[in-house]
Amino acid sequence: MDINVNDITLYVRDTGSGVPVVLLHGWPDTGDLWQRQVPALSEAGYRVITPDLRGFGRSSKPADLAAYAAPVMVGDVLGVLDALDLGSAHLVGHDWGAAIAWMTAALAPDRVTSITALSVGHPAAFGSAGLRQREKSWYMLLFQFAGVAERWLSDDGFRNLREWSAHPDIEPVVERLADPAALTASLALYRAILPPESLVEAGVPLPPVTVPAMGVWSSGDGALIEEGMTGSAEHVTGPWRYERVEDAGHWLQVDAPDRVNELLLDFLGQHAQGRGTFAQSVSEAR
């Protein structure tokens, strides 16, 4: 279904009933990335809400980079909760979706029951992960160059994207990004939130994350080092849990879906009651 949020339209999948869980994808994906998680969560009694982020899939693709600023992306998450009349929800994010989930949990803790971050740690932990992480993040600088990045990714049938990303489900990605407007829109998060100076200078500090948080990193991730996730503990004052998934690449929910589902169900189950009036109303309803 379509939800109107902050002057744009987000395409949102809403499956099941029960305690709400919002799944946030990253680049270059859509909400379909979570197709291996949605059945497991809904069958376990969760209401699973899976949007296409702005700039991706069937959601609006504004041309103005300011439309992809960090506060706007957080506002989209809160706007989805408001549109669905949800006081709070568990957030699960991967890649950029994880970064957005971290920011939402830090800035609006009353709306977040828990956060699970796959691959990408807390923004401050990522920023302080050191030279090895900066070396792996070379593509973030490339993505700043409008036109150049698009051509590098798309030339020769998206050969560079295919070989460099090692995306385990690349064909649907290439099909979507063959539309030049979709390709440019997909890069807007990098250009709006990670301008070149942010790669060498610390940004505005976020408040500590006070809700329960789990970070999950995979040993085969070619873009992110483990310290960028484990270092998140320093920025979480609520309950913190770290899990390492072996023999999976960056898209661990595709490479190791059973393990990811197991971790999600265990963590969400531990924090099912959550916080605040919404959690209390759920508990009373039971």
Residue pairs with C-beta under 8 A, 6 or more apart in sequence:
1 11
1 12
1 13
1 14
2 9
2 10
2 11
2 12
3 9
3 10
3 11
3 12
3 51
3 79
3 80
3 83
3 84
4 83
5 75
5 76
5 79
5 80
5 83
6 72
6 75
6 76
6 79
8 54
8 59
8 60
8 62
8 67
8 76
9 59
9 60
10 51
10 52
10 53
10 54
10 59
10 60
10 76
10 79
10 80
11 31
11 51
11 52
11 57
11 58
11 59
12 31
12 49
12 50
12 51
12 52
12 80
13 31
13 38
13 48
13 49
13 50
13 51
14 47
14 48
14 49
14 50
14 84
15 38
15 42
15 47
15 48
15 49
15 50
16 38
16 41
16 42
16 43
16 45
16 46
16 47
16 48
17 45
17 47
18 45
18 46
18 47
19 45
19 46
19 47
19 89
19 90
19 113
19 268
19 272
19 274
19 282
20 46
20 47
20 48
20 49
20 81
20 84
20 86
20 88
20 89
20 90
21 41
21 46
21 47
21 48
21 49
21 89
21 90
21 91
21 92
21 268
22 49
22 50
22 51
22 77
22 80
22 81
22 89
22 90
22 91
22 92
23 31
23 34
23 37
23 38
23 48
23 49
23 50
23 92
23 93
23 97
24 51
24 53
24 77
24 91
24 92
24 93
24 94
24 96
24 97
24 98
24 100
24 101
25 31
25 33
25 34
25 50
25 52
25 53
25 56
25 93
25 94
25 95
25 96
25 97
26 33
26 93
26 94
26 95
26 96
26 97
26 98
26 99
26 119
26 120
27 95
27 96
27 186
27 187
27 189
27 190
28 56
28 161
28 165
28 167
28 173
28 176
28 177
28 186
29 56
29 94
29 95
29 173
30 52
30 56
30 57
30 58
30 176
31 50
31 51
31 52
31 57
32 57
32 172
33 94
33 169
33 251
33 253
33 254
34 48
34 50
34 253
36 253
36 254
36 257
36 260
36 261
37 48
37 92
37 253
37 257
37 260
37 261
37 264
38 48
38 50
40 261
40 264
40 265
41 48
41 261
41 264
41 265
41 268
42 48
44 265
46 90
46 268
49 80
49 84
49 89
51 59
51 76
51 80
52 58
52 59
53 59
53 73
53 76
53 96
53 97
53 100
53 189
54 60
54 61
54 62
54 67
54 68
54 72
54 73
54 76
55 61
55 62
55 68
55 185
55 186
55 188
55 189
56 182
56 185
56 186
57 176
61 181
61 182
61 185
62 68
62 185
62 188
63 185
65 188
65 191
65 192
66 72
66 192
67 188
67 192
68 188
68 189
68 191
68 192
68 193
69 192
69 193
70 100
70 103
70 192
70 193
71 107
73 100
73 103
73 189
73 193
74 100
74 103
74 104
74 107
74 108
77 91
77 100
77 101
77 104
78 104
78 108
78 111
81 87
81 88
81 89
81 111
86 278
87 111
87 276
87 277
87 278
87 281
88 110
88 111
88 112
88 113
88 274
88 275
88 276
88 278
88 279
89 111
89 112
89 113
90 112
90 113
90 114
90 115
90 116
90 268
90 271
90 274
91 101
91 104
91 105
91 112
91 113
91 114
91 115
91 116
92 101
92 115
92 116
92 118
92 264
93 99
93 100
93 101
93 102
93 115
93 116
93 117
93 118
93 120
94 118
94 119
94 120
94 251
94 253
95 118
95 119
95 120
95 250
96 120
96 189
98 117
98 118
98 119
98 120
98 121
99 120
99 123
99 126
99 193
101 112
101 115
101 116
101 117
102 115
102 117
102 120
102 121
102 122
102 123
102 206
102 209
102 232
103 123
103 206
104 111
104 112
104 115
105 112
105 115
105 209
105 211
105 213
106 206
106 207
106 208
106 209
107 206
107 207
109 209
109 210
109 211
109 275
110 275
110 276
112 211
113 211
113 212
113 271
113 274
113 275
113 278
113 279
114 211
114 212
114 213
114 214
114 267
114 268
114 271
114 274
115 209
115 211
115 212
115 213
115 214
116 213
116 214
116 215
116 216
116 263
116 264
116 267
116 268
117 213
117 214
117 215
117 216
117 229
117 232
118 216
118 217
118 252
118 253
118 260
119 216
119 217
119 218
119 221
119 223
119 224
119 229
119 250
119 252
120 126
120 224
120 228
120 229
121 129
121 215
121 217
121 224
121 228
121 229
121 230
121 231
121 232
122 206
122 209
122 231
122 232
122 235
122 236
123 203
123 206
124 202
124 205
124 206
124 231
124 234
124 235
125 227
125 228
125 229
125 230
125 231
125 232
125 234
125 235
126 133
126 224
126 228
127 202
127 203
128 202
128 231
129 225
129 227
129 228
129 231
130 225
130 227
132 225
133 224
133 225
133 227
133 228
134 199
136 222
136 223
136 224
136 225
137 199
137 223
139 164
139 223
140 190
140 194
140 199
141 196
141 199
142 148
142 149
142 152
143 149
143 187
143 190
143 191
144 190
144 191
144 194
144 195
144 196
146 184
146 191
149 187
150 180
150 183
150 184
150 187
152 160
153 160
153 161
153 177
153 183
154 161
154 177
154 178
154 180
154 183
157 174
158 170
158 174
158 177
158 178
161 167
161 170
161 173
161 174
161 177
162 170
162 174
165 250
166 222
166 249
166 250
167 173
167 251
168 249
168 251
168 254
168 255
169 251
169 254
176 182
177 183
177 186
206 235
208 235
208 236
208 237
209 235
209 236
209 237
209 238
210 236
210 237
210 238
211 238
211 275
212 238
212 239
212 240
212 241
212 267
212 270
212 271
213 232
213 236
213 238
213 239
213 240
213 241
214 240
214 241
214 242
214 243
214 263
214 267
215 229
215 230
215 232
215 240
215 241
215 242
215 243
216 229
216 242
216 243
216 244
216 245
216 252
216 260
216 263
217 224
217 226
217 228
217 229
217 230
217 242
217 243
217 244
217 245
218 244
218 245
218 246
218 248
218 249
218 250
218 252
218 255
218 256
219 226
219 244
219 245
219 246
219 247
219 248
220 247
220 248
220 249
220 250
220 255
221 249
221 250
221 252
222 249
222 250
223 250
224 250
226 244
229 242
230 242
232 240
232 242
233 240
233 242
239 271
241 267
243 263
245 252
245 256
245 259
245 260
245 263
247 255
247 256
248 255
248 256
248 259
249 255
252 259
252 260
253 260
273 279
273 282
273 283
274 282
